[in-house]
Amino acid sequence: MAPKQTKAEKKIAYDGKLCQLLDDYGQILVVNADNVGSKQLQNIRKGLRGDSVVLMGKNTMMKRSVRIHAEKTGNNVYLSLIPLLVGNVGLIFTKGDLKEVSEEVAKYKVGAPARVGLVAPIDVVVPPGNTGLDPSQTSFFQVLNIPTKINKGTVEIITPVELIRKGEKVGSSEAALLAKLGIRPFSYGLVVLSVYDNGSVFSPEVLDLTAPHMFVNAYKNVLSVAVETDYSYPEADKVKEYLKDPSKFAVVAAPAAASGAPAAAAAAKEEEKKEEPAEESDDDMGFSLFD
């Protein structure tokens, strides 16, 4: 049995892993991993195998590895990732089509119950209809001001009720009622926050453009005409908007490897000085950092 790695050895191994990925891949998706479990992450990794690698880790570790890579290679373009490493995030390195990879990641969402204290990511509406609960359960509905009637010996909700609004914390009464009704209102998975593509960082909304690299394949001629004339259609409108003001879609402009290198390095050093709040340990994260 191999001896357990020390923390120092783990850091060295992690630095080596991330630096190698930066060498091998020019496209990265920065994803939020809130409420994503180890089994779910394992399934995502299996689904992406072939042209993509999922890497999780503490923000401090990821930032440290990015800086080490910049110092070793003299290539500062990846320093633009550092400001994006905030919260519970991970990195998906890919050689595939960014839109297709994003869509594949989105498939791996799982239903989740409304737990007490959880901030609702969406509005929760309880639909009308028979609940299957006996009349002794009406107190739950009364506490939440949900109109009901007794129909054939069971409680029936009369009208749709907005039980929880997006951004509100789930209360104990709401959580208990949804559990009794067997409603799992939330779904969680990796959510793409930002996209890095060979030196540029932009919002994932750009991937929704039918032609993210502007004029490609069958759209080339049609888009060319639409851009130059008043003729248009929804996809062309998006492209025109992008051409008119790309800054609407941009998140961060990657620093140039040569002329922008000093400024990028200085910004990275300044970032390093800032203290980060204590983060959970590797073991507490609930999943392996590597594939």
Order of alpha helices (4+ residues) and beta strands (2+ residues): alpha-beta-alpha-beta-alpha-beta-alpha-beta-beta-beta-alpha-beta-beta-beta-alpha-beta-beta-beta-alpha-alpha-beta-alpha
